């Protein structure tokens, strides 16, 4: 049986991934700061939800030690982890970044995905196929003014995937995947930032105005198809737009 752990499952791309997996009969354990507001169709696989702030490293550590992860995957032979949750801020040059906001971004975007990846790798031996998908970004591969924290955290996921692949662990696959520019709440946040803090703002405004943002559900279908395919994890870094 295939089962999936998904972070940030209540909106945007995470919502699309959750719905796609559930429609394909894959039970999902969703981690998010709030429960989903949508209703599952009657023929859907089950969704289990845990309310958890991934920026709270101690709370995540306590949850991982509590046994729910092992219980959820107890009858699975294939385990999926989709590290989708992430935050954009703080946006702006160093003088406007508060240390607390920097810490929250690093904990959410880097510490939590790496902690969950390690936990998935340590699940029981009955699981013969473990797959870890980091939702990365082109910002992890190209520097943008005002996005030093976001770029650095996404680059960390890319390097994490590359290093894990170098470990050569049997029955474990990993990929850090850029999903493209998607019409999500994060894009709305980008369009509202102070241009003095993010000089590239106009480009993202124009993408929205010209209807050039990808739709979350369509991108989610592509991501899930790749995640479940035999070629997943053959490369540590990928971009869904090149597939």
VEXGU-557859 format. One line per 3 residues: number of its first residue (from 0); their letters; for each residue x, y, z of C-alpha. Coordinates in steps of 0.001 Angstrom, whole numbers, plus 500000, padded with zeros to 6 digits. Example, Ala and Ser with C-alpha at 12.3 -4.5 7.8 and 13.67 -1.06 7.14 Angstrom:
BEGIN
0 = AS = 512300:495500:507800  513670:498940:507140;
//
This chain:
BEGIN
0 = XXX = 500000:500000:500000  501155:503537:499177  500737:506234:501817;
3 = XXX = 501848:509870:501794  502892:512501:504322  502258:515991:502944;
6 = XXX = 503008:519361:504538  500986:522465:503744  498056:520455:502365;
9 = XXX = 495239:522962:502925  495748:525453:500108  497519:526197:496846;
12 = XXX = 499823:523567:495415  499606:521452:498575  495819:521307:498259;
15 = XXX = 496164:520202:494646  498677:517497:495563  496479:516247:498413;
18 = XXX = 493391:516029:496235  495290:514306:493426  496765:511679:495733;
21 = XXX = 493468:511041:497502  491615:510698:494190  494166:508068:493167;
24 = XXX = 493509:506050:496319  496586:507157:498280  495840:507889:501976;
27 = XXX = 497375:511194:503075  498616:512443:506423  498534:516227:506196;
30 = XXX = 500540:518556:508430  499470:522185:508510  498842:525054:510901;
33 = XXX = 495080:524687:510320  492765:521907:509120  491535:521696:505543;
36 = XXX = 488369:523628:504729  487383:521413:501788  485177:518323:501816;
39 = XXX = 486432:514987:500515  484346:513176:497900  482797:509924:499102;
42 = XXX = 485077:507690:497040  488294:509385:498183  491079:507736:500131;
45 = XXX = 491181:508849:503782  492806:512119:504849  494352:512262:508325;
48 = XXX = 495185:515755:509565  497529:517035:512250  497606:520688:513222;
51 = XXX = 501236:521655:513617  503331:524787:513117  506433:523594:511279;
54 = XXX = 508281:526716:512415  508127:525301:515951  511033:522848:515909;
57 = XXX = 510331:521570:519406  506676:520881:518567  507734:518977:515444;
60 = XXX = 510314:517010:517430  507684:516107:520024  505234:515037:517323;
63 = XXX = 507825:512842:515632  508618:511214:518963  504925:510583:519637;
66 = XXX = 504533:507660:517262  501841:509005:514905  504151:508775:511903;
69 = XXX = 504965:505123:512587  501303:504353:513207  500184:505981:509956;
72 = XXX = 502733:504078:507853  502356:500776:509764  500589:499003:506877;
75 = XXX = 502417:500769:504021  504963:499218:501679  505668:502499:499881;
78 = XXX = 506035:505756:501831  505936:509196:500229  507002:512481:501812;
81 = XXX = 506113:515725:500045  507745:518717:501730  505491:521390:500274;
84 = XXX = 505002:523877:503125  507134:526990:502932  507226:530715:503617;
87 = XXX = 508450:533569:501433  509445:536145:504026  511290:538016:505191;
90 = XXX = 511467:539961:501926  513959:542790:501571  517646:543502:502084;
93 = XXX = 519396:542494:505296  518699:545741:507209  514931:545096:507119;
96 = XXX = 515086:541404:508070  514300:540709:511708  516262:537813:513223;
99 = XXX = 512992:536216:514378  511583:536210:510839  514808:534744:509483;
102 = XXX = 514708:531969:512079  511055:531184:511310  511777:530904:507572;
105 = XXX = 514794:528649:508075  512900:526420:510511  509892:526115:508180;
108 = XXX = 511720:525861:504853  514804:523867:505863  514775:522327:509352;
111 = XXX = 511277:520824:509101  511764:519178:505682  515105:517714:506745;
114 = XXX = 513685:516439:510040  510768:514790:508255  513092:513286:505650;
117 = XXX = 515239:511712:508349  512143:510387:510110  510810:508849:506900;
120 = XXX = 514153:507164:506212  514033:505535:509659  510594:503969:509271;
123 = XXX = 510270:500200:509684  511777:497695:507300  508372:496675:505932;
126 = XXX = 508571:499763:503705  510467:498769:500581  510239:502111:498748;
129 = XXX = 510678:505520:500384  510324:508654:498239  511099:512197:499393;
132 = XXX = 510027:515183:497324  511191:518657:498297  509122:521373:496633;
135 = XXX = 511964:523701:495717  512039:526770:493469  513950:528418:490693;
138 = XXX = 514849:530901:493422  517092:528219:494883  519069:528205:491663;
141 = XXX = 519019:531919:490793  519622:534863:493115  516965:537568:493426;
144 = XXX = 517331:540913:495235  515249:540946:498387  514912:537178:498491;
147 = XXX = 518172:536231:500174  516444:534104:502818  514007:532423:500432;
150 = XXX = 516731:531732:497856  519085:530366:500507  516480:528050:502039;
153 = XXX = 515435:526618:498680  519088:526158:497707  519519:524228:500949;
156 = XXX = 516826:521759:499872  518560:521306:496515  521882:520546:498201;
159 = XXX = 520200:518265:500717  518717:516176:497900  522033:516022:496081;
162 = XXX = 523885:514891:499178  521265:512285:500114  521449:510877:496609;
165 = XXX = 525220:510622:497009  524663:508535:500149  523368:505769:497894;
168 = XXX = 520771:504488:500341  518893:501465:499026  515109:501755:498814;
171 = XXX = 515220:505541:499208  514699:508072:496437  514802:511842:496690;
174 = XXX = 514326:514852:494433  514221:518604:494937  511706:519762:492340;
177 = XXX = 510983:523290:491114  507250:523508:490287  507307:526695:488213;
180 = XXX = 505420:529927:488893  501977:528991:490199  498882:531062:490961;
183 = XXX = 498904:530651:494748  498576:532812:497840  502359:533209:497854;
186 = XXX = 502153:534865:494440  499549:537219:495842  501926:538019:498663;
189 = XXX = 504707:538769:496181  502491:541236:494310  501782:543105:497556;
192 = XXX = 505362:543601:498749  507108:546946:498744  508939:547294:495434;
195 = XXX = 511840:548886:497304  512228:545555:499103  511728:543417:495973;
198 = XXX = 512793:545203:492757  511549:542304:490567  507950:542777:491715;
201 = XXX = 506686:544098:488351  507646:540855:486593  505357:538842:488844;
204 = XXX = 502545:541381:488545  502778:541078:484766  502723:537275:484892;
207 = XXX = 499393:537489:486713  497972:540148:484394  498916:538164:481289;
210 = XXX = 497467:534927:482666  500855:533216:482601  500744:531684:486075;
213 = XXX = 500287:527916:486159  497210:526589:487943  497871:524633:491169;
216 = XXX = 495746:521625:490244  497386:521150:486843  500856:521415:488362;
219 = XXX = 499872:519036:491157  498843:516376:488631  502260:516617:486958;
222 = XXX = 504097:516434:490273  502177:513385:491496  502662:511617:488165;
225 = XXX = 506408:512177:488450  506512:511212:492130  504854:507865:491397;
228 = XXX = 506818:507157:488217  509759:504719:487978  512123:507552:487038;
231 = XXX = 511528:509534:490231  514776:510258:492049  517081:509476:489140;
234 = XXX = 518138:513122:489351  518411:515018:492635  517342:518351:491113;
237 = XXX = 514534:518708:488593  512115:521274:487190  508543:520169:486421;
240 = XXX = 508477:522514:483422  511160:520478:481680  509199:517222:481930;
//
